[in-house]
Amino acid sequence: MPDRAIPFRNGHRVTVLDEGTDAHGPYLRLRHELPTPGRQAGPHWHPAIGESWTVRRGSLRFRVDGREIAAGPGDTVRAPARTVHEFRSVAPDTVLDHEIRPPLRHLEMFALWSALDRAGATTRSGVPRNPLALAMLWELQDGYLAGIPPWLQRAILGRLAAIARRTGYARRWTGSVGRARAIDQ
C-alpha cells in the first residue's frame, strides 16, 4: 500500500497504515504524528465505532468512560463503541497508531478536516469557522459530542450538514476530499 498522508498546518500528520477486513470485521489503521502537545479530541462517543490507540513515542492523557489514563510508549488504550472518550498529547513529537473498527467515514473526516485546515477555514485549535463545515465534520465522525443530547445534535448539526449538501457548500470541500484525491500520495 503506498504511503498516504493527510497533513495539517500545525504539523499534525495522519498516515494511512492499513485498511481492510479481517476476522473481526472492517478496520482502518492510522498513524498520527503530533509535533506539539495539545488537545486532540474533546469528549465524544460513537454508537458503532470502537477505537484503540497505541503510543509509539511520547505520551498522552486519555479520559475513557470517566477514567483518566496516562499512556506512554508501548501502551494501548481502547474505547469501545458507546464509550465517551477524549485525549490530549502531553509531550512534543508524540506518535501513535490509531485503529478504528468499523472505520465508517473516519478517513473522509480526517481528509475534510485537513482540507478545511489547509485552506485556513479552521481556528488555531482546529475548529471549523463556518457552522456548515463544522456540521459536515460532525456528520463524518459517525458519533456524538458528549453532554449534548443526540437528538439535539441531529436536529441542529444534522440539518446544517443537509443544508451544506443542498446549497453546494459541501461540494466545495468534498469534491476535493474523495478517498484518493484528498490524501497526498
VOTOR-280379 format. One record per atom (N, C-alpha, C): y, x, z. Coordinates in Angstrom, 1 decimal. Last residue first. Example, Ala and Ser with C-alpha at 12.3 -4.5 7.8 and 13.67 -1.06 7.14 Angstrom:
# residues 2
@py=-2.2 | px=12.8 | pz=7.1
@py=-1.1 | px=13.7 | pz=7.1
@py=0.0 | px=12.9 | pz=7.9
@py=-5.7 | px=13.2 | pz=7.8
@py=-4.5 | px=12.3 | pz=7.8
@py=-3.3 | px=13.2 | pz=7.8
# end
This chain:
# residues 185
@py=11.7 | px=-0.5 | pz=-2.0
@py=10.4 | px=0.1 | pz=-2.4
@py=10.5 | px=1.6 | pz=-2.3
@py=13.1 | px=-2.6 | pz=0.2
@py=13.3 | px=-1.4 | pz=-0.5
@py=12.0 | px=-0.8 | pz=-0.8
@py=12.8 | px=-6.0 | pz=-0.1
@py=12.3 | px=-4.8 | pz=0.6
@py=12.5 | px=-3.6 | pz=-0.3
@py=13.6 | px=-7.9 | pz=-1.8
@py=14.5 | px=-7.6 | pz=-0.7
@py=14.0 | px=-6.4 | pz=0.1
@py=11.5 | px=-8.2 | pz=-3.7
@py=12.8 | px=-7.7 | pz=-4.1
@py=13.7 | px=-7.3 | pz=-2.9
@py=9.1 | px=-9.2 | pz=-2.5
@py=9.1 | px=-7.9 | pz=-3.2
@py=10.5 | px=-7.3 | pz=-3.4
@py=9.9 | px=-11.6 | pz=-1.3
@py=9.0 | px=-10.6 | pz=-0.6
@py=9.1 | px=-9.3 | pz=-1.2
@py=13.4 | px=-12.3 | pz=-1.9
@py=11.9 | px=-12.5 | pz=-2.1
@py=11.1 | px=-11.4 | pz=-1.5
@py=16.1 | px=-12.1 | pz=-1.6
@py=15.3 | px=-11.8 | pz=-0.4
@py=13.8 | px=-12.2 | pz=-0.6
@py=17.8 | px=-13.0 | pz=-3.5
@py=17.5 | px=-11.6 | pz=-3.5
@py=16.7 | px=-11.2 | pz=-2.3
@py=17.7 | px=-15.7 | pz=-3.0
@py=17.5 | px=-15.2 | pz=-4.4
@py=17.2 | px=-13.8 | pz=-4.4
@py=18.6 | px=-15.9 | pz=-0.4
@py=17.2 | px=-15.9 | pz=-0.6
@py=16.8 | px=-15.5 | pz=-2.1
@py=21.4 | px=-15.9 | pz=-0.7
@py=20.8 | px=-14.9 | pz=0.1
@py=19.3 | px=-14.8 | pz=-0.3
@py=22.0 | px=-18.0 | pz=-2.4
@py=22.9 | px=-16.8 | pz=-2.5
@py=22.2 | px=-15.6 | pz=-1.8
@py=20.4 | px=-20.0 | pz=-1.6
@py=20.0 | px=-19.2 | pz=-2.9
@py=20.8 | px=-17.9 | pz=-2.9
@py=21.8 | px=-21.0 | pz=0.5
@py=20.6 | px=-20.3 | pz=0.8
@py=20.2 | px=-19.4 | pz=-0.4
@py=23.9 | px=-22.4 | pz=-0.7
@py=24.2 | px=-21.2 | pz=0.1
@py=22.9 | px=-20.4 | pz=0.3
@py=23.3 | px=-24.7 | pz=-2.0
@py=23.1 | px=-23.5 | pz=-2.8
@py=23.4 | px=-22.2 | pz=-2.0
@py=23.2 | px=-27.0 | pz=-0.6
@py=24.5 | px=-26.6 | pz=-1.2
@py=24.4 | px=-25.4 | pz=-2.0
@py=20.6 | px=-27.2 | pz=0.2
@py=21.2 | px=-28.3 | pz=-0.6
@py=22.4 | px=-27.8 | pz=-1.3
@py=20.3 | px=-25.0 | pz=2.0
@py=19.5 | px=-25.1 | pz=0.8
@py=20.1 | px=-26.1 | pz=-0.2
@py=22.2 | px=-25.6 | pz=3.9
@py=22.2 | px=-24.3 | pz=3.2
@py=21.4 | px=-24.4 | pz=1.9
@py=21.2 | px=-28.1 | pz=4.8
@py=22.5 | px=-28.0 | pz=4.1
@py=22.6 | px=-26.7 | pz=3.3
@py=18.9 | px=-27.1 | pz=6.1
@py=18.8 | px=-28.0 | pz=5.0
@py=20.1 | px=-28.1 | pz=4.2
@py=20.1 | px=-25.7 | pz=8.1
@py=19.3 | px=-24.9 | pz=7.2
@py=19.1 | px=-25.8 | pz=5.9
@py=21.3 | px=-27.8 | pz=9.5
@py=22.2 | px=-26.8 | pz=8.9
@py=21.4 | px=-26.0 | pz=7.9
@py=19.0 | px=-29.1 | pz=10.4
@py=19.9 | px=-29.8 | pz=9.5
@py=20.8 | px=-28.8 | pz=8.8
@py=18.0 | px=-27.1 | pz=12.2
@py=17.2 | px=-27.6 | pz=11.0
@py=18.0 | px=-28.3 | pz=10.0
@py=20.0 | px=-27.0 | pz=14.0
@py=19.8 | px=-25.8 | pz=13.2
@py=18.9 | px=-26.2 | pz=12.0
@py=20.0 | px=-29.8 | pz=15.0
@py=21.2 | px=-29.1 | pz=14.6
@py=20.9 | px=-27.9 | pz=13.6
@py=17.3 | px=-30.7 | pz=15.3
@py=18.4 | px=-31.6 | pz=14.8
@py=19.6 | px=-30.9 | pz=14.3
@py=15.9 | px=-28.5 | pz=16.2
@py=15.6 | px=-29.1 | pz=14.9
@py=16.7 | px=-29.9 | pz=14.4
@py=17.2 | px=-28.3 | pz=18.7
@py=17.3 | px=-27.2 | pz=17.7
@py=17.0 | px=-27.7 | pz=16.3
@py=16.5 | px=-30.7 | pz=19.8
@py=17.9 | px=-30.4 | pz=19.6
@py=18.1 | px=-29.3 | pz=18.6
@py=13.7 | px=-30.4 | pz=20.1
@py=14.2 | px=-31.5 | pz=19.2
@py=15.7 | px=-31.3 | pz=18.9
@py=13.5 | px=-28.1 | pz=21.9
@py=13.2 | px=-28.0 | pz=20.4
@py=13.7 | px=-29.1 | pz=19.6
@py=16.2 | px=-27.6 | pz=24.1
@py=15.1 | px=-28.4 | pz=23.7
@py=14.8 | px=-28.3 | pz=22.2
@py=16.6 | px=-24.3 | pz=25.2
@py=17.3 | px=-25.4 | pz=24.4
@py=16.1 | px=-26.3 | pz=23.9
@py=15.1 | px=-22.4 | pz=26.4
@py=16.1 | px=-23.0 | pz=27.2
@py=16.9 | px=-24.2 | pz=26.5
@py=14.6 | px=-20.2 | pz=23.7
@py=14.2 | px=-20.6 | pz=25.0
@py=15.4 | px=-21.3 | pz=25.6
@py=14.4 | px=-21.1 | pz=20.3
@py=15.2 | px=-20.4 | pz=21.3
@py=14.7 | px=-21.0 | pz=22.7
@py=11.4 | px=-21.2 | pz=18.4
@py=12.5 | px=-21.9 | pz=19.1
@py=13.1 | px=-20.9 | pz=20.1
@py=9.9 | px=-20.6 | pz=15.2
@py=9.9 | px=-20.7 | pz=16.6
@py=11.2 | px=-21.3 | pz=17.1
@py=10.1 | px=-19.4 | pz=12.6
@py=9.0 | px=-20.2 | pz=13.0
@py=8.8 | px=-20.4 | pz=14.5
@py=12.1 | px=-17.9 | pz=11.6
@py=11.4 | px=-17.3 | pz=12.7
@py=10.2 | px=-18.1 | pz=13.2
@py=13.3 | px=-19.4 | pz=9.6
@py=12.3 | px=-18.4 | pz=9.2
@py=11.6 | px=-17.8 | pz=10.4
@py=15.2 | px=-20.9 | pz=11.1
@py=14.1 | px=-21.6 | pz=10.4
@py=12.9 | px=-20.6 | pz=10.0
@py=17.0 | px=-18.9 | pz=11.9
@py=16.2 | px=-19.7 | pz=12.9
@py=15.0 | px=-20.3 | pz=12.2
@py=18.0 | px=-18.2 | pz=9.4
@py=17.2 | px=-17.2 | pz=10.2
@py=16.3 | px=-18.0 | pz=11.2
@py=19.4 | px=-20.5 | pz=8.8
@py=18.3 | px=-20.0 | pz=7.9
@py=17.4 | px=-19.1 | pz=8.6
@py=21.2 | px=-20.6 | pz=10.9
@py=20.2 | px=-21.7 | pz=10.8
@py=19.0 | px=-21.3 | pz=9.8
@py=22.8 | px=-18.4 | pz=10.2
@py=22.1 | px=-18.5 | pz=11.5
@py=20.9 | px=-19.5 | pz=11.4
@py=23.9 | px=-19.4 | pz=7.8
@py=23.0 | px=-18.2 | pz=7.8
@py=22.2 | px=-18.1 | pz=9.1
@py=25.4 | px=-21.5 | pz=8.8
@py=24.3 | px=-21.8 | pz=7.8
@py=23.4 | px=-20.6 | pz=7.8
@py=27.3 | px=-20.2 | pz=10.5
@py=26.2 | px=-21.0 | pz=11.1
@py=25.1 | px=-21.4 | pz=10.1
@py=28.0 | px=-16.8 | pz=9.9
@py=28.1 | px=-18.1 | pz=9.3
@py=27.0 | px=-19.0 | pz=10.0
@py=27.3 | px=-14.4 | pz=11.2
@py=28.6 | px=-15.0 | pz=11.4
@py=28.7 | px=-16.5 | pz=11.0
@py=24.2 | px=-13.6 | pz=12.8
@py=25.0 | px=-14.1 | pz=11.6
@py=26.3 | px=-14.7 | pz=11.9
@py=24.0 | px=-10.9 | pz=15.0
@py=24.0 | px=-12.4 | pz=14.9
@py=24.8 | px=-12.8 | pz=13.6
@py=24.1 | px=-8.2 | pz=15.5
@py=23.2 | px=-8.7 | pz=14.5
@py=23.1 | px=-10.2 | pz=14.3
@py=26.1 | px=-7.1 | pz=17.0
@py=24.8 | px=-7.3 | pz=17.7
@py=23.8 | px=-8.0 | pz=16.8
@py=28.2 | px=-7.1 | pz=15.3
@py=27.6 | px=-5.8 | pz=15.7
@py=26.3 | px=-6.0 | pz=16.3
@py=27.4 | px=-9.9 | pz=13.1
@py=28.2 | px=-9.2 | pz=14.1
@py=27.6 | px=-7.9 | pz=14.4
@py=26.9 | px=-10.2 | pz=9.6
@py=26.5 | px=-10.3 | pz=11.0
@py=27.4 | px=-9.6 | pz=11.9
@py=27.6 | px=-9.6 | pz=7.0
@py=27.7 | px=-11.0 | pz=7.4
@py=27.1 | px=-11.3 | pz=8.8
@py=27.4 | px=-7.2 | pz=5.7
@py=28.5 | px=-7.4 | pz=6.7
@py=28.6 | px=-8.8 | pz=7.2
@py=25.3 | px=-6.9 | pz=4.1
@py=26.5 | px=-7.5 | pz=3.5
@py=27.6 | px=-7.6 | pz=4.4
@py=23.4 | px=-6.0 | pz=5.9
@py=23.9 | px=-5.0 | pz=5.0
@py=25.2 | px=-5.5 | pz=4.2
@py=22.9 | px=-8.5 | pz=7.2
@py=23.5 | px=-7.4 | pz=7.9
@py=24.1 | px=-6.4 | pz=6.9
@py=21.7 | px=-10.0 | pz=5.1
@py=22.9 | px=-10.5 | pz=5.8
@py=23.7 | px=-9.3 | pz=6.4
@py=19.5 | px=-8.4 | pz=4.6
@py=20.4 | px=-8.7 | pz=3.5
@py=21.8 | px=-9.2 | pz=4.1
@py=18.2 | px=-8.5 | pz=7.1
@py=18.7 | px=-7.2 | pz=6.6
@py=19.7 | px=-7.5 | pz=5.5
@py=17.5 | px=-11.2 | pz=7.2
@py=18.4 | px=-10.6 | pz=8.3
@py=19.0 | px=-9.3 | pz=7.8
@py=15.8 | px=-11.4 | pz=5.1
@py=17.0 | px=-12.1 | pz=5.1
@py=18.0 | px=-11.5 | pz=6.0
@py=13.7 | px=-9.7 | pz=6.1
@py=14.4 | px=-9.4 | pz=4.8
@py=15.7 | px=-10.1 | pz=4.7
@py=12.9 | px=-11.0 | pz=8.4
@py=13.5 | px=-9.7 | pz=8.5
@py=14.2 | px=-9.3 | pz=7.2
@py=12.0 | px=-13.4 | pz=7.2
@py=13.1 | px=-13.4 | pz=8.2
@py=13.7 | px=-12.1 | pz=8.3
@py=9.9 | px=-12.6 | pz=5.6
@py=11.1 | px=-13.1 | pz=4.9
@py=12.3 | px=-13.2 | pz=5.9
@py=8.2 | px=-11.9 | pz=7.7
@py=8.6 | px=-10.9 | pz=6.8
@py=9.9 | px=-11.3 | pz=6.0
@py=7.7 | px=-14.4 | pz=9.0
@py=8.4 | px=-13.3 | pz=9.7
@py=8.9 | px=-12.3 | pz=8.7
@py=6.5 | px=-16.8 | pz=8.3
@py=7.6 | px=-16.3 | pz=7.4
@py=8.4 | px=-15.2 | pz=8.1
@py=3.2 | px=-16.2 | pz=9.2
@py=4.1 | px=-17.2 | pz=8.6
@py=5.2 | px=-16.6 | pz=7.8
@py=1.4 | px=-14.5 | pz=10.4
@py=2.8 | px=-14.0 | pz=10.1
@py=3.8 | px=-15.1 | pz=9.7
@py=-0.4 | px=-15.8 | pz=13.1
@py=-0.3 | px=-15.5 | pz=11.7
@py=1.2 | px=-15.2 | pz=11.4
@py=0.6 | px=-12.7 | pz=14.3
@py=-0.6 | px=-13.4 | pz=13.8
@py=-0.4 | px=-14.9 | pz=14.1
@py=2.0 | px=-9.5 | pz=14.0
@py=2.3 | px=-10.9 | pz=14.1
@py=1.1 | px=-11.7 | pz=13.5
@py=2.7 | px=-6.5 | pz=15.6
@py=1.7 | px=-7.3 | pz=14.9
@py=2.0 | px=-8.7 | pz=15.1
@py=4.4 | px=-3.5 | pz=15.5
@py=4.6 | px=-4.9 | pz=15.8
@py=3.5 | px=-5.7 | pz=15.0
@py=5.0 | px=-0.4 | pz=16.9
@py=4.3 | px=-1.2 | pz=15.9
@py=4.3 | px=-2.6 | pz=16.4
@py=8.0 | px=1.4 | pz=17.5
@py=6.9 | px=0.6 | pz=18.0
@py=6.3 | px=-0.1 | pz=16.8
@py=10.2 | px=3.9 | pz=18.7
@py=9.4 | px=3.5 | pz=17.6
@py=8.2 | px=2.6 | pz=18.1
@py=13.4 | px=5.0 | pz=19.7
@py=12.2 | px=4.3 | pz=20.0
@py=11.5 | px=3.8 | pz=18.7
@py=15.8 | px=6.4 | pz=19.7
@py=14.8 | px=6.8 | pz=18.8
@py=13.4 | px=6.2 | pz=19.2
@py=16.7 | px=6.0 | pz=23.2
@py=17.0 | px=6.3 | pz=21.8
@py=15.8 | px=6.7 | pz=21.0
@py=15.4 | px=3.4 | pz=25.3
@py=15.5 | px=4.9 | pz=25.0
@py=15.9 | px=5.0 | pz=23.6
@py=15.1 | px=0.8 | pz=25.5
@py=15.9 | px=1.4 | pz=26.6
@py=16.1 | px=2.9 | pz=26.4
@py=15.1 | px=-2.3 | pz=23.7
@py=14.8 | px=-0.8 | pz=23.7
@py=15.7 | px=-0.2 | pz=24.8
@py=14.0 | px=-5.4 | pz=24.9
@py=15.1 | px=-4.5 | pz=24.5
@py=14.6 | px=-3.1 | pz=24.6
@py=12.8 | px=-8.8 | pz=24.4
@py=12.7 | px=-7.4 | pz=24.7
@py=13.9 | px=-6.6 | pz=24.3
@py=11.1 | px=-11.9 | pz=25.2
@py=12.3 | px=-11.2 | pz=24.8
@py=12.1 | px=-9.7 | pz=25.1
@py=9.3 | px=-15.0 | pz=25.2
@py=9.4 | px=-13.6 | pz=25.3
@py=10.7 | px=-13.1 | pz=24.8
@py=7.3 | px=-17.7 | pz=26.1
@py=8.7 | px=-17.2 | pz=26.0
@py=8.7 | px=-15.7 | pz=26.2
@py=4.5 | px=-18.8 | pz=24.3
@py=5.0 | px=-18.0 | pz=25.5
@py=6.4 | px=-17.5 | pz=25.2
@py=3.4 | px=-19.9 | pz=22.1
@py=3.9 | px=-20.8 | pz=23.1
@py=4.4 | px=-20.1 | pz=24.3
@py=1.0 | px=-17.3 | pz=21.5
@py=1.8 | px=-18.5 | pz=21.0
@py=2.2 | px=-19.3 | pz=22.2
@py=1.3 | px=-14.4 | pz=23.6
@py=0.6 | px=-15.4 | pz=22.8
@py=1.5 | px=-16.5 | pz=22.4
@py=2.4 | px=-11.3 | pz=23.5
@py=3.0 | px=-12.6 | pz=23.8
@py=2.2 | px=-13.6 | pz=22.9
@py=1.7 | px=-8.1 | pz=24.8
@py=1.3 | px=-9.2 | pz=24.0
@py=2.1 | px=-10.5 | pz=24.5
@py=2.0 | px=-4.6 | pz=24.5
@py=2.5 | px=-5.8 | pz=25.2
@py=2.2 | px=-7.0 | pz=24.3
@py=0.7 | px=-1.4 | pz=25.1
@py=0.7 | px=-2.6 | pz=24.2
@py=1.1 | px=-3.8 | pz=25.0
@py=1.5 | px=2.1 | pz=25.3
@py=1.4 | px=0.7 | pz=25.9
@py=1.5 | px=-0.3 | pz=24.9
@py=2.0 | px=4.4 | pz=23.9
@py=0.6 | px=4.0 | pz=24.1
@py=0.4 | px=2.6 | pz=24.7
@py=5.1 | px=5.0 | pz=25.6
@py=4.1 | px=5.4 | pz=24.5
@py=2.7 | px=5.1 | pz=24.9
@py=5.9 | px=2.1 | pz=27.6
@py=6.2 | px=3.5 | pz=27.1
@py=5.1 | px=3.8 | pz=26.1
@py=7.4 | px=-0.7 | pz=29.1
@py=6.4 | px=-0.2 | pz=28.2
@py=6.8 | px=1.2 | pz=27.6
@py=7.7 | px=-2.9 | pz=31.7
@py=8.2 | px=-1.7 | pz=31.2
@py=7.1 | px=-1.1 | pz=30.3
@py=8.1 | px=-6.3 | pz=32.0
@py=7.1 | px=-5.3 | pz=31.7
@py=7.9 | px=-4.1 | pz=31.1
@py=8.5 | px=-9.2 | pz=34.0
@py=9.1 | px=-8.0 | pz=33.5
@py=8.1 | px=-7.0 | pz=33.2
@py=7.6 | px=-12.6 | pz=33.3
@py=7.2 | px=-11.3 | pz=33.8
@py=7.9 | px=-10.1 | pz=33.2
@py=8.2 | px=-14.9 | pz=31.8
@py=8.9 | px=-14.6 | pz=33.1
@py=8.5 | px=-13.3 | pz=33.8
@py=6.7 | px=-14.5 | pz=29.5
@py=6.4 | px=-15.6 | pz=30.4
@py=6.9 | px=-15.4 | pz=31.8
@py=7.9 | px=-11.4 | pz=29.3
@py=7.0 | px=-12.2 | pz=28.7
@py=6.5 | px=-13.3 | pz=29.8
@py=10.2 | px=-9.1 | pz=28.6
@py=10.0 | px=-10.2 | pz=29.6
@py=9.1 | px=-11.2 | pz=28.8
@py=10.2 | px=-5.5 | pz=28.3
@py=9.9 | px=-6.9 | pz=27.8
@py=10.0 | px=-7.9 | pz=29.0
@py=11.7 | px=-2.6 | pz=27.5
@py=11.5 | px=-3.6 | pz=28.5
@py=11.3 | px=-4.9 | pz=27.9
@py=10.6 | px=0.6 | pz=26.1
@py=11.1 | px=-0.8 | pz=26.0
@py=10.9 | px=-1.6 | pz=27.3
@py=10.9 | px=3.9 | pz=24.9
@py=10.5 | px=2.9 | pz=25.9
@py=11.2 | px=1.6 | pz=25.7
@py=9.4 | px=6.5 | pz=22.8
@py=10.5 | px=5.8 | pz=23.5
@py=10.0 | px=4.9 | pz=24.6
@py=6.8 | px=5.7 | pz=20.5
@py=7.8 | px=6.7 | pz=21.0
@py=8.9 | px=5.9 | pz=21.7
@py=5.1 | px=3.5 | pz=20.3
@py=4.7 | px=4.9 | pz=19.7
@py=5.5 | px=6.0 | pz=20.3
@py=4.0 | px=0.6 | pz=21.7
@py=5.1 | px=1.6 | pz=21.7
@py=4.5 | px=2.9 | pz=21.2
@py=3.1 | px=-2.3 | pz=20.2
@py=2.6 | px=-1.0 | pz=20.7
@py=3.6 | px=0.0 | pz=20.6
@py=3.1 | px=-5.7 | pz=20.5
@py=3.9 | px=-4.5 | pz=20.3
@py=3.3 | px=-3.3 | pz=20.9
@py=2.2 | px=-8.9 | pz=19.2
@py=1.9 | px=-7.8 | pz=20.1
@py=2.7 | px=-6.6 | pz=19.6
@py=2.3 | px=-12.5 | pz=19.1
@py=2.8 | px=-11.2 | pz=18.7
@py=2.3 | px=-10.1 | pz=19.7
@py=1.4 | px=-15.5 | pz=17.6
@py=1.2 | px=-14.6 | pz=18.7
@py=1.7 | px=-13.2 | pz=18.2
@py=2.6 | px=-18.7 | pz=16.5
@py=2.6 | px=-17.2 | pz=16.3
@py=2.3 | px=-16.5 | pz=17.6
@py=3.0 | px=-21.4 | pz=17.0
@py=1.7 | px=-20.9 | pz=16.4
@py=1.6 | px=-19.4 | pz=16.3
@py=5.5 | px=-21.8 | pz=18.4
@py=4.4 | px=-22.7 | pz=18.6
@py=3.0 | px=-22.1 | pz=18.1
@py=7.2 | px=-19.1 | pz=19.9
@py=6.7 | px=-19.6 | pz=18.7
@py=5.5 | px=-20.6 | pz=19.0
@py=10.3 | px=-18.5 | pz=21.7
@py=8.9 | px=-18.7 | pz=21.6
@py=8.5 | px=-19.3 | pz=20.3
@py=12.8 | px=-16.4 | pz=23.3
@py=12.4 | px=-17.3 | pz=22.3
@py=10.9 | px=-17.5 | pz=22.4
@py=15.5 | px=-14.4 | pz=24.4
@py=14.3 | px=-15.3 | pz=24.8
@py=14.0 | px=-16.4 | pz=23.7
@py=16.3 | px=-11.9 | pz=21.8
@py=16.6 | px=-12.7 | pz=23.0
@py=15.4 | px=-13.7 | pz=23.3
@py=15.5 | px=-8.7 | pz=20.8
@py=15.2 | px=-10.2 | pz=20.6
@py=15.5 | px=-10.9 | pz=21.9
@py=16.8 | px=-6.3 | pz=21.4
@py=16.1 | px=-6.5 | pz=20.1
@py=15.8 | px=-8.0 | pz=19.8
@py=19.4 | px=-4.7 | pz=23.0
@py=18.6 | px=-5.9 | pz=22.9
@py=18.1 | px=-6.0 | pz=21.5
@py=19.1 | px=-1.1 | pz=23.0
@py=19.8 | px=-2.4 | pz=23.0
@py=18.9 | px=-3.5 | pz=22.9
@py=19.4 | px=2.3 | pz=21.9
@py=19.0 | px=1.3 | pz=22.9
@py=19.8 | px=0.0 | pz=22.7
@py=19.0 | px=3.3 | pz=18.5
@py=19.9 | px=3.2 | pz=19.7
@py=19.3 | px=2.1 | pz=20.6
@py=17.0 | px=3.4 | pz=16.5
@py=17.7 | px=4.6 | pz=16.9
@py=18.5 | px=4.5 | pz=18.2
@py=14.0 | px=2.2 | pz=16.1
@py=15.2 | px=1.7 | pz=16.8
@py=16.0 | px=2.9 | pz=17.3
@py=11.7 | px=1.2 | pz=13.8
@py=12.4 | px=2.4 | pz=14.3
@py=13.7 | px=2.0 | pz=14.8
@py=8.8 | px=-0.7 | pz=13.7
@py=10.2 | px=-0.7 | pz=14.0
@py=10.7 | px=0.6 | pz=14.5
@py=6.3 | px=-1.6 | pz=11.5
@py=6.8 | px=-0.5 | pz=12.4
@py=8.3 | px=-0.7 | pz=12.5
@py=4.0 | px=-4.4 | pz=11.3
@py=5.3 | px=-3.7 | pz=11.0
@py=5.5 | px=-2.5 | pz=11.9
@py=1.5 | px=-6.4 | pz=10.0
@py=1.8 | px=-5.2 | pz=10.9
@py=3.0 | px=-4.5 | pz=10.4
@py=0.3 | px=-9.6 | pz=10.0
@py=1.4 | px=-8.7 | pz=9.4
@py=1.6 | px=-7.6 | pz=10.4
@py=-2.5 | px=-11.7 | pz=9.2
@py=-1.7 | px=-10.8 | pz=10.1
@py=-0.7 | px=-10.1 | pz=9.3
@py=-4.9 | px=-14.3 | pz=9.4
@py=-3.9 | px=-13.6 | pz=8.7
@py=-3.0 | px=-12.8 | pz=9.7
@py=-8.0 | px=-13.8 | pz=11.3
@py=-7.1 | px=-14.6 | pz=10.5
@py=-6.0 | px=-13.7 | pz=9.9
@py=-10.0 | px=-12.4 | pz=12.5
@py=-9.1 | px=-13.2 | pz=13.4
@py=-8.1 | px=-14.0 | pz=12.7
@py=-11.1 | px=-10.9 | pz=10.5
@py=-12.0 | px=-11.9 | pz=11.2
@py=-11.2 | px=-12.8 | pz=12.1
@py=-8.1 | px=-10.7 | pz=8.4
@py=-9.4 | px=-10.1 | pz=9.0
@py=-10.1 | px=-11.2 | pz=9.7
@py=-5.8 | px=-10.4 | pz=5.9
@py=-6.6 | px=-11.3 | pz=6.7
@py=-7.8 | px=-10.6 | pz=7.2
@py=-2.6 | px=-8.9 | pz=5.7
@py=-3.8 | px=-9.3 | pz=5.1
@py=-4.5 | px=-10.3 | pz=6.0
@py=-0.6 | px=-5.9 | pz=5.7
@py=-0.7 | px=-7.4 | pz=5.8
@py=-2.0 | px=-7.8 | pz=5.1
@py=1.0 | px=-3.0 | pz=7.1
@py=-0.2 | px=-3.7 | pz=6.5
@py=0.0 | px=-5.2 | pz=6.6
@py=3.5 | px=-2.0 | pz=7.5
@py=2.4 | px=-1.1 | pz=7.6
@py=1.2 | px=-1.7 | pz=6.9
@py=6.8 | px=-2.2 | pz=6.6
@py=5.5 | px=-2.9 | pz=6.5
@py=4.4 | px=-1.9 | pz=6.5
@py=9.4 | px=-1.3 | pz=8.7
@py=8.5 | px=-0.9 | pz=7.7
@py=7.2 | px=-1.7 | pz=7.7
@py=12.7 | px=-1.5 | pz=9.6
@py=11.4 | px=-2.2 | pz=9.7
@py=10.5 | px=-1.8 | pz=8.5
@py=15.1 | px=0.2 | pz=11.3
@py=14.3 | px=0.2 | pz=10.1
@py=13.0 | px=-0.5 | pz=10.4
@py=18.3 | px=0.6 | pz=12.5
@py=17.0 | px=-0.1 | pz=12.7
@py=16.3 | px=-0.2 | pz=11.3
@py=20.8 | px=1.4 | pz=11.7
@py=19.7 | px=2.4 | pz=11.7
@py=18.4 | px=1.8 | pz=11.9
@py=22.7 | px=-0.5 | pz=11.6
@py=22.7 | px=0.3 | pz=12.8
@py=21.5 | px=1.3 | pz=12.8
@py=22.1 | px=-1.8 | pz=9.1
@py=23.3 | px=-0.9 | pz=9.2
@py=23.2 | px=0.0 | pz=10.5
@py=18.6 | px=-1.7 | pz=8.3
@py=19.8 | px=-2.4 | pz=8.9
@py=20.9 | px=-1.4 | pz=9.1
@py=15.9 | px=-2.0 | pz=5.8
@py=16.9 | px=-1.3 | pz=6.6
@py=18.0 | px=-2.2 | pz=7.2
@py=12.7 | px=-2.2 | pz=5.4
@py=13.8 | px=-3.1 | pz=5.5
@py=14.8 | px=-2.4 | pz=6.4
@py=10.2 | px=-0.7 | pz=3.2
@py=11.1 | px=-0.7 | pz=4.4
@py=12.3 | px=-1.6 | pz=4.2
@py=7.1 | px=0.0 | pz=2.3
@py=8.1 | px=-1.0 | pz=2.1
@py=8.9 | px=-1.0 | pz=3.4
@py=5.0 | px=2.3 | pz=0.7
@py=5.9 | px=2.1 | pz=1.8
@py=7.0 | px=1.1 | pz=1.5
@py=2.2 | px=0.7 | pz=-0.9
@py=3.4 | px=1.5 | pz=-0.9
@py=4.2 | px=1.3 | pz=0.3
@py=-1.2 | px=0.9 | pz=0.0
@py=0.0 | px=0.0 | pz=0.0
@py=1.2 | px=0.9 | pz=0.0
# end
